[in-house]
Amino acid sequence: MPITYEITRIRLDAGGYTATGAYYGTGAPLFYFQSECETHSGWMRARNRWELRRKLRARYPDAKFIPARAS
């Protein structure tokens, strides 16, 4: 059965902090993913959403994705 994910890019400043002050470090863009049923979630770095989708499909082959919302 396919699992549907929502992907959100986490905006970081040049020092690796979010607007609320949480520290994630620097590097490739950071994304948060969560399944609709909330059984799978986490943070992952990828160059863009397409690379993140490939990484998630490698882990969860039946993954589907909710269209991206503006952030």
C-alpha positions, 0 to 999 in steps of 0.5 A: 500500500502506498504511503503519501508524504508531505515535504517541507523545506526548512529555511536556514540562515547562513549559520544553520539556524531556523527563524525560531533559533533551532540549530541544524547546521549548514550543508545541503538544504534541509527538508522535513518529511511526514507521512499522512498517517504520521507513521514515518517522519524525519529530516533529510538533506538533499539538493532539491525536492526531486533528490529528496523524493528519490531518496525517500523512494529508495527507502519506501518504494511505494512512496507518493507525494502531496503537491508542494505548498508554497513556503 
